[in-house]
Amino acid sequence: MNTEVWAQLYLSSHDCFRLREFLAVDIGIRRKYILRDMHITVYYTRRPLLGLCPSIESTEIIVPAVETRLMVMVPGGENPKSDIEPSKNMVGIRIHRQSSARAEIALLRQRLLVHETKRVLGSRRSSTNNANAFGARWFQPHMVILRQGSGIQQDLTQLGLPFRERIGNLCYDKFEIKIVHRENMMGGVYKNMK
């Protein structure tokens, strides 16, 4: 039995709709390439965290669009590179280190960090507000908005500038901790989500 822990901060349905309409109508991206349920993954691990319980709660974290930048969802995708094609990769927005929302996201993240015991970590260092014990080395709050194949131009500033000008604030209104158990049985994978 494998266990995965996900902590996700969901963009409000109203702002998901606004963002989808902006990308489809104003920018001209086909809707099939625009994600529907947009969220920030606050924490993820493929290990059980003793004492952690699944939960869903309402919240209100506001991220001003001016405190975000677009990025390609590959290692080093924060910076423009000629060998990285945004249209062939997922594209998302990342939240600045100086953003007022970072402190609120860190408080949500710390709820999970306290469950990283020595037994869970082994020889790894504990996660912090900026680093992960598991997965990608650095924690950078981000939200994927486009799937691979979107046809987005190479220069992401052509999307980033109107995005920051027109979107205003993004409201995240739900925080969910999910515990997923995966079991291999006769070659198939079965999920049991709590």
MARKOLGU-172338 format. One record per residue (C-alpha): residue in three letters; x, y, z. Coordinates in steps of 0.1 Angstrom, whole numbers, plus 5000, padded with zeros to 4 digits. Layout:
BEGIN
ALAXYZ...
# end
This chain:
BEGIN
MET500050005000ASN501450344990THR500250665006GLU500351014991VAL499551325010TRP498351634991ALA497551975006GLN495952204980LEU494752554980TYR491952604954LEU491252914933SER487653024938SER485252904911HIS484553264902ASP488153344896CYS488653014877PHE485953124854ARG487453474850LEU490853334843ARG489553074818GLU487553344800PHE490653574798LEU492853304784ALA490153184759VAL488553504748ASP491253774753ILE494353564745GLY492753304721ILE493852984737ARG491652684729ARG489652594760LYS490752234760TYR494252344770ILE493052564799LEU492852384833ARG489452384851ASP490252324888MET493252554894HIS495152514927ILE498452564944THR499952254959VAL501052364993TYR502552025003TYR503051684987THR504751364998ARG504450994990ARG504750895027PRO502150865054LEU502351145080LEU501351005114GLY498551195131LEU497551395099CYS493751375091PRO492051465058SER490251795059ILE488452055038GLU488052415050SER487052755037THR489753015036GLU490353355019ILE493853415006ILE494153694981VAL497053694956PRO497254014935ALA498153924899VAL500854194900GLU502653974926THR502853684901ARG504953584871LEU504353324844MET506653024842VAL507052704822MET506552404844VAL510052244839PRO513252274859GLY514552624854GLY511252734838GLU511153054859ASN513553224834PRO513153244796LYS515452994778SER515652934741ASP515652554746ILE512352554766GLU509252594745PRO506252704765SER503852564739LYS505152214745ASN504952224783MET502552314810VAL502552684819GLY501652834853ILE501953134875ARG504353154904ILE503853384934HIS506653634942ARG508753574974GLN507753924985SER504053864980SER501853925011ALA500153595004ARG503353395009ALA503053425047GLU499453295047ILE500452995024ALA503352925048LEU500952895077LEU498952635059ARG502152455049GLN503452445085ARG500452235095LEU501951955075LEU505552015083VAL504951935120HIS504151585109GLU507551525093THR509051305120LYS512451145119ARG510750815109VAL509250995079LEU512351185070GLY515050925074SER518251095066ARG516551385048ARG516351745062SER512951865072SER510952075048THR510852445054ASN508752735040ASN511152745010ALA512552385007ASN510952045003ALA512251725020PHE510551524991GLY510151594954ALA511351924940ARG514152074961TRP512652424964PHE509052504974GLN507752784952PRO503952844953HIS502652814918MET499452724899VAL499352544865ILE496952724841LEU497752564807ARG498252214795GLN500952104771GLY500252184735SER498552524742GLY500352704713ILE501352984737GLN504053204723GLN507753174733ASP507753514750LEU505553464780THR505653844788GLN503053874759LEU500653694782GLY502053804815LEU501554174810PRO497854164801PHE497353904828ARG498654134855GLU496854434841ARG493354274837ILE493053994863GLY493354204894ASN493153984925LEU492953604926CYS491053464956TYR491853114969ASP488853004990LYS489352634998PHE492152445015GLU492052065013ILE494351795028LYS493851465009ILE495351125019VAL495450884989HIS496150514993ARG497250334962GLU497349954961ASN498549724933MET496249434928MET496549194899GLY498349444878GLY495749724884VAL496050034905TYR493250104929LYS492750434947ASN491150494981MET490850864988LYS490150985023
# end
